[in-house]
Amino acid sequence: MSREYEVFVESLRQSLMERLGLNEKQIYFEERDENGMTPSGDRLFVECNASSVGKEVCGIHTEELFEDYENGVSLEQIAKTVESEIRKLKTAGFFEKTKNLNNYEKVKNDLFIRALNAERHKRELSKAVYRVVGDIALVLYMQVGNLDGRISSMKIRTDNIKEWEMDEKTVFDAALLNTYFISPPRIFYWEKLVYNPDYDGECFMDLNHEFYLTRDSIGSCLSTARRTNGAVAIFLPGVAKRLADLMDADFYMVFTSIHEVMIHNADHSYPEDLENVLRETLREATPEEDFLTDKIYRYCRETGDFLMYKGTVFIDLNKLKTDSEENG
């Protein structure tokens, strides 16, 4: 453990102790121990609740936070974020969910998928369950609470899959379908978003109702009904195919953040122009923590494949692959 990392961990511990009103014994650090409580990495343990039944303890992965610190996030901001998450977990029924983590049947309905940039989150994905599409990682999570409409969640690790004695592909595909129902895909009209804060988008997936999708170069905004982490919507079952059928064409994807993706008819748009628009949007309007990718993607209606624009050509990414398949 480097001196800088050691100072960071202790400073974070002291800050959280003060912010949460804890004593020395209620927040403690444990280094990675393959045979102990921390086989997946260093953790700072925080006592959230205690009763006659037992203690509710939250483990914070400090290596991931230190990586954020090295990338320029201040210690104060990290401590503030961690404090906020812990306070939410204390009131969101976290313990009730996580105590069933070793039982797939009890947690399967809480599994969902979130999209992250694969390179920027490389370290934290080392033990996670995910699939890669270009430079986007589709990561398996479990929701552990819901407070004020916001989902508190945790990554599912490869060790959990082994403990469940389940096939990784089966679990992941079921979680994709869960995500569809937890956060249904929606097309959003900007004019409605401006005038109606409760607007939850257009349900374009209903095959029994006619839906018109613009075919011009302006594009359509795809997200989910929650409008949070909504870029994953394009990878949910049947969504890409439905959009291509509505446009009767291939389409380009411009991921302006982790929360949404702009859909552009390939017959009326050019990837070089979209690349310039994306670059400007990321620079002017997308917070660093919401960045997903700076690449333009294309969906091929004929094959159902996702392609990534690189240089002047599109790279065929074939079908979605699990991390284990990538390294197999």
C-alpha positions as CSV (number, residue, x, y, z in Angstrom):
1,M,0.0,0.0,0.0
2,S,1.5,3.3,-1.1
3,R,1.9,6.2,1.3
4,E,-0.4,8.4,-0.8
5,Y,-3.1,5.6,-0.8
6,E,-2.7,5.1,3.0
7,V,-3.1,8.8,3.6
8,F,-6.2,9.0,1.3
9,V,-7.9,6.0,3.1
10,E,-7.3,7.4,6.6
11,S,-8.4,10.9,5.6
12,L,-11.6,9.5,4.1
13,R,-12.2,7.5,7.2
14,Q,-11.8,10.5,9.5
15,S,-14.1,12.6,7.3
16,L,-16.8,10.0,7.2
17,M,-16.5,9.4,11.0
18,E,-17.1,13.1,11.5
19,R,-19.9,13.4,8.9
20,L,-21.8,10.3,10.1
21,G,-21.2,10.8,13.9
22,L,-19.4,7.5,14.3
23,N,-16.8,6.4,16.8
24,E,-13.4,4.7,16.0
25,K,-14.9,1.2,16.3
26,Q,-17.7,1.9,13.9
27,I,-15.6,2.6,10.8
28,Y,-12.5,0.5,10.0
29,F,-10.3,-0.4,7.1
30,E,-9.4,-3.9,5.9
31,E,-6.9,-4.7,3.2
32,R,-7.5,-7.3,0.5
33,D,-7.5,-10.7,2.0
34,E,-8.2,-13.7,-0.2
35,N,-9.3,-15.8,2.9
36,G,-11.0,-13.1,4.9
37,M,-13.8,-10.5,4.5
38,T,-12.2,-8.7,1.5
39,P,-11.3,-11.1,-1.2
40,S,-12.4,-8.6,-3.9
41,G,-10.3,-5.7,-2.7
42,D,-9.6,-3.2,0.1
43,R,-12.6,-2.0,1.9
44,L,-13.6,0.6,4.4
45,F,-16.3,-0.9,6.6
46,V,-19.0,1.5,8.0
47,E,-21.5,0.5,10.7
48,C,-24.9,1.7,9.4
49,N,-27.3,0.3,11.8
50,A,-27.2,-1.9,14.9
51,S,-29.9,-3.8,16.9
52,S,-30.3,-6.8,19.1
53,V,-30.4,-8.9,16.0
54,G,-27.1,-7.8,14.6
55,K,-25.2,-5.0,12.8
56,E,-25.7,-3.7,9.3
57,V,-22.2,-2.9,7.9
58,C,-21.5,-1.3,4.5
59,G,-18.3,-2.1,2.7
60,I,-16.8,0.6,0.6
61,H,-14.2,-0.3,-2.1
62,T,-11.5,2.2,-1.5
63,E,-9.3,1.3,-4.5
64,E,-12.0,2.5,-6.8
65,L,-12.4,5.7,-4.9
66,F,-8.6,6.3,-4.8
67,E,-8.7,5.9,-8.6
68,D,-11.3,8.7,-8.8
69,Y,-9.1,10.8,-6.4
70,E,-6.0,10.3,-8.7
71,N,-8.2,11.4,-11.6
72,G,-8.9,14.7,-10.0
73,V,-12.0,14.2,-7.8
74,S,-11.5,16.0,-4.5
75,L,-11.4,14.1,-1.2
76,E,-14.3,16.3,0.0
77,Q,-16.5,15.4,-2.9
78,I,-15.7,11.7,-2.5
79,A,-16.6,11.8,1.2
80,K,-19.7,13.8,0.5
81,T,-20.8,11.3,-2.2
82,V,-20.1,8.3,0.1
83,E,-21.9,9.9,3.0
84,S,-25.0,10.5,0.8
85,E,-25.0,6.9,-0.4
86,I,-24.7,5.5,3.1
87,R,-27.5,7.7,4.4
88,K,-29.7,6.5,1.6
89,L,-28.9,2.9,2.2
90,K,-29.7,3.3,5.9
91,T,-33.3,4.1,5.0
92,A,-33.8,2.1,1.8
93,G,-33.8,-1.4,3.2
94,F,-30.3,-2.2,2.0
95,F,-29.7,-4.9,4.6
96,E,-32.9,-6.8,3.8
97,K,-31.8,-7.2,0.2
98,T,-28.1,-7.9,0.6
99,K,-28.6,-10.6,3.2
100,N,-30.2,-12.7,0.4
101,L,-27.3,-12.1,-2.0
102,N,-26.2,-15.7,-1.9
103,N,-29.7,-16.9,-3.1
104,Y,-30.4,-16.2,-6.8
105,E,-34.1,-17.0,-6.6
106,K,-34.5,-14.2,-4.0
107,V,-32.6,-11.5,-5.8
108,K,-33.1,-12.3,-9.5
109,N,-36.0,-9.8,-9.8
110,D,-33.7,-7.0,-8.6
111,L,-31.0,-7.6,-11.2
112,F,-30.5,-5.0,-13.9
113,I,-28.0,-3.7,-16.4
114,R,-26.3,-0.3,-16.5
115,A,-24.0,1.1,-19.2
116,L,-20.5,2.4,-18.3
117,N,-17.4,3.3,-20.3
118,A,-15.3,0.2,-20.3
119,E,-11.8,1.8,-20.2
120,R,-12.6,4.5,-17.6
121,H,-14.1,1.8,-15.3
122,K,-11.5,-0.9,-16.1
123,R,-10.3,-1.4,-12.5
124,E,-13.8,-1.7,-10.9
125,L,-14.9,-4.1,-13.7
126,S,-12.1,-6.5,-12.9
127,K,-14.4,-8.6,-10.7
128,A,-17.7,-7.5,-12.2
129,V,-20.0,-9.3,-14.5
130,Y,-20.4,-7.5,-17.8
131,R,-20.6,-7.6,-21.6
132,V,-18.7,-5.4,-24.0
133,V,-20.0,-3.5,-27.0
134,G,-17.2,-1.5,-28.5
135,D,-16.0,0.7,-25.7
136,I,-19.2,0.3,-23.7
137,A,-19.5,-2.1,-20.8
138,L,-23.0,-3.4,-20.0
139,V,-22.7,-4.1,-16.3
140,L,-24.8,-6.4,-14.1
141,Y,-26.1,-4.7,-10.9
142,M,-28.6,-5.5,-8.2
143,Q,-31.0,-2.8,-6.9
144,V,-30.9,-2.8,-3.1
145,G,-33.2,0.0,-2.3
146,N,-35.4,2.8,-3.8
147,L,-35.5,6.2,-2.2
148,D,-37.3,9.2,-3.7
149,G,-37.5,7.4,-7.1
150,R,-33.7,6.8,-7.1
151,I,-32.3,3.3,-7.2
152,S,-29.5,2.4,-4.8
153,S,-27.5,-0.5,-6.3
154,M,-24.4,-2.6,-6.1
155,K,-22.4,-4.5,-8.8
156,I,-22.8,-8.2,-9.0
157,R,-19.4,-9.9,-9.0
158,T,-18.2,-13.1,-10.7
159,D,-18.0,-14.7,-7.2
160,N,-21.8,-14.2,-6.9
161,I,-22.5,-16.1,-10.1
162,K,-20.3,-19.0,-9.0
163,E,-22.1,-19.1,-5.6
164,W,-25.4,-19.2,-7.4
165,E,-24.2,-22.1,-9.5
166,M,-25.8,-20.4,-12.5
167,D,-24.8,-19.9,-16.1
168,E,-23.5,-16.3,-16.6
169,K,-25.3,-15.9,-19.9
170,T,-28.6,-17.0,-18.4
171,V,-28.3,-14.6,-15.5
172,F,-27.3,-11.7,-17.7
173,D,-30.0,-12.2,-20.3
174,A,-32.6,-12.4,-17.5
175,A,-31.2,-9.1,-16.1
176,L,-31.6,-7.4,-19.5
177,L,-35.2,-8.4,-19.6
178,N,-35.6,-7.2,-16.0
179,T,-34.2,-3.8,-17.0
180,Y,-36.8,-3.5,-19.7
181,F,-39.6,-3.7,-17.1
182,I,-37.8,-1.8,-14.3
183,S,-36.9,1.1,-16.7
184,P,-39.1,0.8,-19.8
185,P,-37.5,2.3,-23.0
186,R,-39.0,5.6,-24.2
187,I,-38.7,8.1,-27.0
188,F,-38.7,11.7,-25.7
189,Y,-39.9,14.8,-27.5
190,W,-37.8,17.8,-26.5
191,E,-40.8,20.2,-26.6
192,K,-42.7,18.1,-24.1
193,L,-39.7,17.7,-21.8
194,V,-39.4,21.5,-21.6
195,Y,-43.0,22.2,-20.6
196,N,-43.8,19.0,-18.6
197,P,-41.3,17.9,-15.8
198,D,-43.4,14.8,-15.3
199,Y,-43.2,13.7,-18.9
200,D,-42.1,10.1,-19.1
201,G,-41.8,9.7,-22.8
202,E,-43.5,7.9,-25.6
203,C,-44.1,4.1,-25.5
204,F,-42.9,3.2,-29.0
205,M,-42.5,-0.5,-28.3
206,D,-46.3,-1.3,-28.3
207,L,-46.8,-3.1,-31.6
208,N,-50.6,-2.7,-31.3
209,H,-50.3,1.1,-31.7
210,E,-48.9,3.1,-34.6
211,F,-45.9,5.2,-33.8
212,Y,-44.2,7.7,-36.1
213,L,-40.4,8.1,-35.7
214,T,-38.8,11.0,-37.4
215,R,-36.6,10.0,-40.4
216,D,-34.8,13.3,-40.8
217,S,-31.4,14.3,-39.6
218,I,-32.6,15.9,-36.3
219,G,-32.8,12.5,-34.6
220,S,-34.8,11.1,-31.7
221,C,-33.9,11.0,-28.0
222,L,-34.0,7.4,-26.6
223,S,-33.9,6.9,-22.8
224,T,-36.0,5.1,-20.2
225,A,-39.1,6.2,-18.3
226,R,-36.8,7.0,-15.3
227,R,-34.5,9.2,-17.5
228,T,-31.5,7.9,-15.4
229,N,-28.9,5.6,-16.9
230,G,-31.2,5.5,-19.9
231,A,-28.5,4.9,-22.6
232,V,-28.8,1.2,-21.8
233,A,-32.3,1.3,-23.5
234,I,-30.8,0.7,-26.9
235,F,-29.4,-2.7,-25.8
236,L,-32.6,-4.0,-24.2
237,P,-34.4,-6.9,-25.9
238,G,-36.1,-5.9,-29.2
239,V,-35.5,-2.1,-28.9
240,A,-32.9,-1.7,-31.7
241,K,-34.8,-3.9,-34.1
242,R,-38.1,-2.0,-33.4
243,L,-36.4,1.4,-34.1
244,A,-34.9,0.2,-37.3
245,D,-38.3,-1.2,-38.4
246,L,-40.0,2.2,-37.6
247,M,-37.4,4.0,-39.7
248,D,-37.2,1.3,-42.3
249,A,-33.4,1.8,-42.2
250,D,-30.2,1.4,-40.3
251,F,-29.5,4.0,-37.7
252,Y,-26.7,5.8,-36.0
253,M,-26.4,6.1,-32.2
254,V,-24.9,9.2,-30.5
255,F,-24.5,8.6,-26.8
256,T,-24.5,12.1,-25.4
257,S,-24.3,10.7,-21.8
258,I,-25.0,7.6,-19.8
259,H,-28.6,8.8,-19.5
260,E,-29.7,9.0,-23.2
261,V,-28.7,8.2,-26.8
262,M,-29.7,10.1,-29.9
263,I,-31.0,8.0,-32.7
264,H,-30.4,9.2,-36.3
265,N,-31.7,7.6,-39.5
266,A,-28.6,6.4,-41.5
267,D,-30.2,7.4,-44.8
268,H,-30.3,11.0,-43.7
269,S,-27.2,11.5,-41.6
270,Y,-23.4,11.3,-41.9
271,P,-21.2,9.8,-39.2
272,E,-18.5,12.5,-39.6
273,D,-21.1,15.2,-38.8
274,L,-22.5,13.3,-35.9
275,E,-19.0,12.8,-34.5
276,N,-18.4,16.5,-34.5
277,V,-21.8,17.2,-32.8
278,L,-21.0,14.5,-30.2
279,R,-17.5,16.0,-29.5
280,E,-19.0,19.4,-28.9
281,T,-21.8,18.1,-26.8
282,L,-19.4,16.2,-24.5
283,R,-17.3,19.3,-24.2
284,E,-20.1,21.7,-23.5
285,A,-22.9,19.8,-21.9
286,T,-22.0,16.4,-20.5
287,P,-20.6,16.2,-16.9
288,E,-17.5,14.1,-16.6
289,E,-19.2,11.5,-14.4
290,D,-21.9,11.1,-17.1
291,F,-19.6,10.3,-20.0
292,L,-20.2,7.0,-21.8
293,T,-18.4,7.1,-25.1
294,D,-17.1,9.5,-27.7
295,K,-17.7,6.9,-30.5
296,I,-20.5,6.8,-33.1
297,Y,-22.3,3.5,-33.4
298,R,-24.5,2.1,-36.1
299,Y,-27.2,-0.6,-36.0
300,C,-27.4,-2.8,-39.0
301,R,-31.1,-3.7,-39.6
302,E,-30.3,-6.7,-41.9
303,T,-28.0,-8.5,-39.5
304,G,-29.0,-7.1,-36.1
305,D,-25.3,-6.2,-35.4
306,F,-23.9,-3.2,-33.7
307,L,-21.0,-1.4,-35.5
308,M,-18.6,1.2,-34.1
309,Y,-17.2,4.1,-36.2
310,K,-13.5,4.4,-36.0
311,G,-11.5,6.6,-38.3
312,T,-13.4,6.4,-41.5
313,V,-14.9,2.9,-41.3
314,F,-17.3,1.0,-39.1
315,I,-16.0,-2.0,-37.1
316,D,-18.3,-5.0,-36.9
317,L,-18.7,-5.8,-33.2
318,N,-20.8,-8.9,-34.0
319,K,-23.1,-10.0,-31.2
320,L,-22.8,-8.9,-27.6
321,K,-20.1,-10.9,-25.8
322,T,-19.6,-11.6,-22.1
323,D,-16.2,-10.7,-20.5
324,S,-15.4,-14.4,-20.1
325,E,-16.1,-15.0,-23.8
326,E,-13.8,-12.0,-24.7
327,N,-11.0,-13.5,-22.7
328,G,-11.9,-17.2,-23.4
